[in-house]
C-alpha cells in the first residue's frame, strides 16, 4: 500500500468524486435506518467497507472513523439534511 506522509499527500492521491458517489449511494441506501430519529447528527462513511460512524458533531464522527481507519478519507453527511445544508453547516461551524 502507498505510504502517505501527510494529509496533503492523502488529498492528492484520493479520488474525491469516487468517494462522494459511493458515499452518497451508501447513505441513500441506508438512510431509512437513521432518518428521522437521528436527524441533525453526523454520519461519517468509509466508502470501501461501508462502515458508518455516527456522532453529534462532524468532528466526533470523523474522529471515530479515523480511529479505525487511519489515513482514509470519509463521506460525511448531516442526517436529514441535504448535502448543501451539510456543507454550509461545516463551513459555518469550523473551529
N, C-alpha and C positions, 0 to 999 in steps of 0.2 A: 504494500500500500504506500502511496505517496506520503512522504513526511513533510508536513506543513509547519513552518516556523512561527507564523503569527496569523492574526485574523485577516490581514491584507492578502497574504498568500492564499488563505482559505477562500476569500471572496473572489480572487482571480481565477480559481480553479473549480468553482461550483456553477452548475447550470441553473441559474435562478429561475428561468422560465419553466424548466422541468420540475423544480421543487414546487413552484406556485401551482402548476397544473395538477400535479399529483396530490398536493396538499388540499387543494380545493375539491378535487374529486373524492378524497377520503372523507373530508368534512361533510360534503353534500350527502354522501352515502350513509354516514353515521349520525348526522345532526339530530335526528329524532331521539337519540339517547340522551341528548343534552338540552334541547330546547323544549319547553320554555323554563324548566326547573332550574337550569344553570345559567340563564341569561345574565349577561354582564360580567361573567367570569371569562378567563382567557384559557385557550387551549393551544398548546404547542404540539405540533405533529412532526414526528420523524418520518419522512416520506418513504424511506427504503423499507422500513419494518412495519410502518403504520401505527407504531406505538404513540399513545397520546398522553399528555401531561396537563392536568387542569389545576388552576390556582386562581386566587382572587385578583392578582395583578399579572401583567405581562412579564415583569421581571421574575416573579416567583415561578411562573410556568416554564420560562426559559431556563431558569436555574435548575429546576427538577430535571428537565430534558437533558441539559448539559452534564449533569452528574452521571447519567447512564450512557451518554453518547458524546464524549468529549471530541472536539474537532469537527462537529457536524453543524449544519445549518437547519433551521426548522421553519415550517409553515406555521404562522401564528394567526389566530382568529379570536375576535371577541365574540363570544357565543350570543346569538340572537341579533347580531348587528351585521351590516353589510361590510365588505372589505374597505370601502371608503370611510365608513364610520370608525372602523378599527384603526386604519392608518391615521386618521385625524386625531384620534384619542392618543395614539402612541406619540405623535409629534408634540401635541399639547402638554403631555404629562412626562416629558423627559426630565430626568434628574440632573 
